[in-house]
Amino acid sequence: MTMVHKEDDVTSAGTRSPWRIGTRGSLLALSQAGIFRDALIAAGHPAELVVVKTAGDLSADPVERIGVGVFTSALRDELIAGHIDIAVHSYKDLPTAADPRFTIAAIPAREDPRDALVARDGLVLGELPAGARIGTSAPRRAAQLRALGLGLEIVPLRGNLDTRLRKVAEGELDAVVVARAGLARIGRTDAITESLEPVQMLPAPAQGALAVECRSDDPALVAALAPFDDAASRAAVLAERALLATLEAGCTAPVGALAEVVESLDDDGHVVDELSLRGCAAAVDGSEVLRASVVGAPHDAAALGRALAAELLDMGARELLGATQPDTGSQNFANSSPMENLQ
């Protein structure tokens, strides 16, 4: 089926039909899709949100059981069917393998990718007493928290952001760790008691980034969305996801990565952009964390990600990740969706 290009779809009144933006129906998904819709409208492109229900939204099974693709496949099915023109994903949700049917036409400027602590009594991580109960849905976070050696009790956590914050407010947990980007997008940065620096906890690859996707056979729409792409965010995400793909690790694996475009001086004293990439692979029990970093040119982002992954593999990452994947029956850190894990 050929998708109608909305720029060419003109009503009898001479106005363009809005682009249909597909999104999941959670508060967070609606908020981040709404941010992009508003950016389109501000640029003169009429747009509206279309809520798409996914099988993952209706299931309480762990991600490992139902598969991460369930959260993106429904949106992609709607794209192929022509029911929506654009899908807005949390980039972390997308499979690392490219699908030629689709194009990531834009990666808007990334939100702060760091993880955030929300703790009782305004405490920061170092002030939580030994034995404090701290909730997280991600093996990556659990592994890095344990590696800090603070004696915290890590509690598997599920539910949307409001539910997680409420567990702290009501005293069920002493703290939770979530993505700062999610709190920012729903207007709840006031709840943050500490933004965790990457030296303490490397975020998930592509955390805080959005992927604006459309069909590859719609070149007019691909071109129209291109101005909303942020080059620095694209380079960073490309490097991080190349690392994840080379490690052959999924979104729930205890792998962290963070790339940033920074200014540097070349040999002639000229200011140039460099891409700094840090990565880690961890044992879920926190007994070992492998860390490495690399710096290179932003246009070599994917190659830098692969090179850093190769270094981690040489250090033993494959054996570490293969031996420490969480058991879905006894250590269910991934009961919520990847979207919620990201945020």
Secondary structure, 3 states (H helix, E strand, C coil): CCCCCHHHCECCCCCECCEEEEECCCHHHHHHHHHHHHHHHHCCCCEEEEECCCHHHHCCCCHHHHCCCHHHHHHHHHHHHCCCCEEEEEHHHCCCCCCCCEEEEECCCCCCCCEEEEEHHHCCHHHCCCCCEEEECCHHHHHHHHHCCCCCEEEECCCCHHHHHHHHHCCCCCEEEEEHHHHHHCCCHHHCCEECCCCCCCCCCCCCCEEEEEECCCHHHHHHHHHHCCHHHHHHHHHHHHHHHHHCCCCCCCEEEEEEEEEEECCCCCEEEEEEEEEEEECCCCCCEEEEEEEECHHHHHHHHHHHHHHHHHCCHHHHHHHCCCCCCCCCCCCCCHHHHHC
